[in-house]
Amino acid sequence: MKILKTILCVACFAFLLPTTAHAQEAESSIMELMEYTIKFGENSKFTEGVKKWKKCYKDNNGTDTWNVWHRLQGKGNVYVGTSQFKNWAEMGESDDAAGKACAAIAMEFILPHIESTELSTTRSMPEYSNTATLGDNTIVWVTNFIVNDSEMFREAVNEMTSAIKKKEGNARGWWYRYMGGESGHYMVSSPYKNFADLDTDKENIWKLYEAANGKTKTKDLKDKFKSVIDKQWSYTYTLDKDLSMN
């Protein structure tokens, strides 16, 4: 998401959920998330500023794509911009003439309405993840984890996702591990087409696992999973298509 990073670089900031091509490929990729907390009462000014920037970027033949997600719960008014890279080398490419051409718009119409930003970098975990693209899904349910034993946590996640894949043919979400920062250690993002889709009942993972492996093994896995998690929290995000470019 060079475009959104450029916005902050213009103002000399030191810091800035899945692009349209959100497929989890066989090889792990890097996803960067820039969280923006908007000043109270200035949401419309911020969104109009991003729309101005987007038009300018398109008019200058910009080629980057990005998605912008609006968080529903939690403290403050928060947007998250996301972008994906195949590797660190691609992430380091910085030639974005279109972004530079729109720097004045960022300075005048976007940055004044941002209270704070936080940058997170993650690496995908395709072995545990859904293989589909974002497609026409417009909502993601994101759960973050802070753990005390990464190896045991991954073992538990592998057991659960393997059971889901065997029963349903695919994993339910996209898994990532954070690379540094203060956001957490792991994250899973589950897609939904719309709000009505959130009302769809899915089989409880522990019931699903118990049906395949029995009560004793299920209790052992549940105990392992709970013992390695120090903290977890979830947010729901809606895709803002007007602010995204894909």
Stockholm file with secondary structure:
# STOCKHOLM 1.0

chainA/1-246         MKILKTILCVACFAFLLPTTAHAQEAESSIMELMEYTIKFGENSKFTEGVKKWKKCYKDNNGTDTWNVWHRLQGKGNVYVGTSQFKNWAEMGESDDAAGKACAAIAMEFILPHIESTELSTTRSMPEYSNTATLGDNTIVWVTNFIVNDSEMFREAVNEMTSAIKKKEGNARGWWYRYMGGESGHYMVSSPYKNFADLDTDKENIWKLYEAANGKTKTKDLKDKFKSVIDKQWSYTYTLDKDLSMN
#=GR chainA/1-246 SS CHHHHHHHHHTTCSCCCCCSCCCCCSSCCEEEEEEEEECTTCHHHHHHHHHHHHHHHHHTTCCCCBEEEEECSSSSEEEEEEEEESSHHHHTCCCCHHHHHTHHHIIIIIGGGEEEEEEEEEEECGGGSCCSCCTTCCEEEEEEEEESCHHHHHHHHHHHHHHHHHHHSSCSSEEEEECSSSSCSEEEEEEESSTGGGGSCCCCHHHHHHHHHCHHHHHHHHHHHHHHEEEEEEEEEEECTTTCBC
#=GC SS_cons         CHHHHHHHHHTTCSCCCCCSCCCCCSSCCEEEEEEEEECTTCHHHHHHHHHHHHHHHHHTTCCCCBEEEEECSSSSEEEEEEEEESSHHHHTCCCCHHHHHTHHHIIIIIGGGEEEEEEEEEEECGGGSCCSCCTTCCEEEEEEEEESCHHHHHHHHHHHHHHHHHHHSSCSSEEEEECSSSSCSEEEEEEESSTGGGGSCCCCHHHHHHHHHCHHHHHHHHHHHHHHEEEEEEEEEEECTTTCBC
//
